[in-house]
Amino acid sequence: MKQVLYYLLALLFTPPILAADMPLNMTEGVTEISGRVFGLHMTILYICCAIGIVVFGVMIYSIINHRRSKGAVAANFHESTKVEIAWTIVPFVILIMMAIPATQTLIAMEDPSDADLTIKITGSQWKWHYSYFDYDIEYYSLLATPRTQIEGSEAKGEHYLLEVDKPLVLPINKKVRFLMTSEDVIHSWWVPAFAVKKDANPGFINEAWTRIDKPGTYRGQCAELCGKDHGFMPIVVEVLSEADFDNWIQDQKAQASIAEAQAKASLSQTLSKEELMAQGEQVYMARCAACHQPNGAGLPGVFPSLIGSPIITGPVSDHIDIVLHGKTGTAMQAFAKQLTATEIAAVVTFERNAWGNDSGDIIQAADVSGSEEASAAATTDATPKTPTNLPENSPTTENVAALTEAPQDSKAAVLDDLTMEELMSMGEQVYLSSCVACHQATGTGLPGAFPSLVGSPVIKGPVSGHLDIVINGKPGTAMQAFGSQLTPQQLAAVVTYERNAWGNNSGDAVQATDVDGHGK
C-alpha cells in the first residue's frame, strides 16, 4: 500500500517539474513581459499542484487508513473553531501569494509610457493597417495564402493562413507602443510570442506595448470573432536588428517615391482589355473575393451579388466612386489608399465584364484619376468659401486650396499673411486630413488616449507653445512632429483653426511668418 501512495505522490509531483518543457504548455515568448507572464503562469500552476497534492493526499490517506475493513470507527464531533480559522486563513494567504505577482505583471503590461516607436494598428474586415507615426509610413497587411490552398485544390503550406503580403516590421531593443482601433467591427490583435492581445474597437483607442529581445518572424492572428472569414486575418511580425530596421525605413521611403512616380506614369498608359481583366482578377481575388465570393455571387443578406447588380450595370463613374470611397454604413471599404489607379481600373473592368456581366466597358487609370479629382472638387465646393473682399496681394480661395494640395517643395516658401477666414478655411482642411484620426472631428479626442483640444491647456496657453508641439511633436506620446510634413502656411492655419474652433474662440490669427520665425 505504501508503494501505491509513493506512485500517486510521484504522479502529482511530475507535472510541475516537466511542465516547462511540455509541448502543450504555454509558450515563454521573446519579450520580458511574455517571460513574466509565463513565470506567473508557472507559479499559479505550482500552487494549484501543491493544493491538489495536499487535498488528494489527505483524501487518499483517509480512504486507506480509515477504511471499514480495518475496523475504523467514525469520530463523533461536530464543530472545531481551529479548523474554521485554518481553512479561512490558509486560502486567504494563498490568494495573496497569487495576487501580488499577478498585479505586478498586469501593471507592467499596461504601461506604454516612454516608447521609442509608436504604431497605430487599425483592423478591418479582413486586414490590418499599420501606421508608423515617427516615420510617416503606412501600409495594409493582407492574407497571402493562395486561394487554391484555401479551396483544397493544392496542398496546404507550412504557414497556412498565417502568412501575409507585408508583415509588420519592428526593431529589437526598442519599446514599441501600439495604438489599436477598428474601422468596422471588434477585432483583436494577438501575437502570443509578445504576450500582446488587445481588442481593436471601432471609435476607441486601446494601448499595448512590447520590447523584443531577438530578431525573427513571429505570427499571430485576430483573436476576436469578427465575422465570416475571421480565420483569414493573420498577423506576421518581422523583427530586425536596429541597423536593418533603419535600412528598411529608408527602403520604404525609396519605394514610396518610386511608387508615386509609377502611379503618375500609369496615367498615360493604355492597357488592353485582356491585360486589365488579368490584373483585375488578381486584385479581385486578393481584395474582394472574401465578401463578394470568387464567383461574384456575394452572400445573400450580407454582401451583395455583383452579377447584374445596379452598380455594375450603372454608370462607370458610380462604380469607380464606390470602389474609391466605399459606402458609409456598410462593410464596403474605401480602396483609394489601398490600390493604385491602375489596379482600381483593372478590378472595375473585371467586375463589369466577368460572370456574364459582359458590359464591354474598359476603364483606364486616367479614368480613375479623373473620377477622384472630380470627387475632390465636389468636396471642395461643399466647403465654406472665403469672402471675396480680400486685401491686396492676399491669396484667393482657390489659391488657399492650391497651397493645401500642392507638392511640398512648391509651397515651402509661401509666407503670405492670410485673413482669419482664409486661415480657418485652410486650417480646417489640414486638420481633417492630418489631425482628425486622433483628436476627432469635434476636437474632443479619445479619453485616455488622445487629449481633447476643446479648452485644453495647449490651446489656452501661449501660441509659441502650441506651435512648438505641432512642429516638434511630444516625445513619449502619439503626437507626431509635423514640421517636416506641413508648410509654414499650413502649420499657421491649423494652429489658428484649433485655437478658434469648437468654442475656443481665442481670436489668435497665426501667420506663416510666425511659424518660420519660431525657434530662431
PyMOL commands that set and color helices and strands:
alter all, ss='L'
color gray80, all
select helices_A, chain A and resi 2-21+32-65+68-70+81-109+147-150+192-194+230-232+242-266+273-287+289-292+310-313+316-325+341-353+365-382+397-405+408-411+420-434+436-439+457-460+463-472+488-500+512-517
alter helices_A, ss='H'
color red, helices_A
select strands_A, chain A and resi 117-124+127-132+137-141+168-171+176-182+187-191+196-200+206-210+216-222+234-240
alter strands_A, ss='S'
color yellow, strands_A
deselect
rebuild
show_as cartoon
